[in-house]
Amino acid sequence: MLLFDEATSALDGKAEEYIQKMLQNLLSDHTVIVIAHGLSTIINAQQIAVLADGRITGIGTHQELMKANEVYKRLYQSQWSSVSMVKMTEEVLAN
């Protein structure tokens, strides 16, 4: 099992992308737990747990949480408020 706590919080875009690709490679044969405020790091995770005020408010995929969890949806919208960023994210999810 691997645990990453804010692994990409202080990185530039290129380094963050490298770490994200590394995480994707590790998922095939490791249990990986990622703690992150930035959704770009965890958006493709098999399961995302949403924490608010010390409580788990939802567990699911990005798509499931966007439909059913207001805390996650607000966080996503605040981080990806520009239309171009949302479009880029959707393209990443499609690949």
Phi, psi and omega in degrees: 000139177241140179237124177243122180248106181053047185297336184243009189296331183248019184259154172283172185302319182293316179293321178298317179299319178299314180297319179298319178294320178298317179299318179300320179293325181288334185298334185293329182224020178220153167272124183238126175247125182240125174257123185205143170270329180278120185291338181299333181285330189243001189300332180263009182296150177294323178219134177240129175256127181261125179248135175213129180054040177076010181234148173280119181259351179184152175222133178168188174279172177305312182298317180296317182290326177298327180278327193240353187232108183296325179298311180297316181300316178295319178297315178301311182297323180290327181277333185238044187291333181280142182300322182294325179290321178296316179298317180298318180297317179297324178293319178297316181294330181287338181274000000 
